[in-house]
Amino acid sequence: MTAFPPVAFVSGIAAPLLRANIDTDAIIPSREIRGVGKTGLAAGLFASWRYHGVTREPNPDFILSQPDYANAIILVAGENFGCGSSREHAVWALHEFGFRAVIAPSFAPIFQGNCIRNGIIPVVLAAAQICLLGREVSVDLMTQRVASGAHSFAFAINPEAKAMLSEGLDAIDLTLKHAAAIAAFHAQDGQNRPWIYLEARP
């Protein structure tokens, strides 16, 4: 059983939100968090920017309120995206809304890790490359390339993160891929140092 649906290739509309230092409270304001689960957060995504006050009247100037970007699956952001608190709800809200990749010049490390553990590909590209991306973008995790129109750019991601995303694994699942080696080590270690293992009891 996977921790989340595997994500290896994402292609579709990319919404540009090219502001630097967008923090987790902007992504999902604390007032929008009314439970401890991963669902029910999409409506509160970027709530302070998507709506006018408490009326929930859409702000037509905000990118996700515009019809051309209503079904965006990729978010294109500015540097240091996801800074602020370690609030994992920010990634849950993005995922529930429909985003499967975020492209930015840099990410806050905790946010980047939360993306990897929750099925969103965090892609780091140079700002000059991001400026060349159009409305339609594809992210190929397996080849580690972003393509848009005539442009194609390579991006780096560590092998462990790549495996977690492409196979839908959490950290425990990733460890259990080595279950045979772990069992072999325990068996050998039990022979080499039997005094540190409790004897089996009936």
PyMOL commands that set and color helices and strands:
alter all, ss='L'
color gray80, all
select helices_A, chain A and resi 24-27+30-32+42-44+47-50+53-55+63-65+67-69+89-97+109-117+127-130+159-167+171-176+179-192+194-196
alter helices_A, ss='H'
color red, helices_A
select strands_A, chain A and resi 9-17+51-52+57-58+74-77+101-104+121-124+136-140+145-148+151-154
alter strands_A, ss='S'
color yellow, strands_A
deselect
rebuild
show_as cartoon
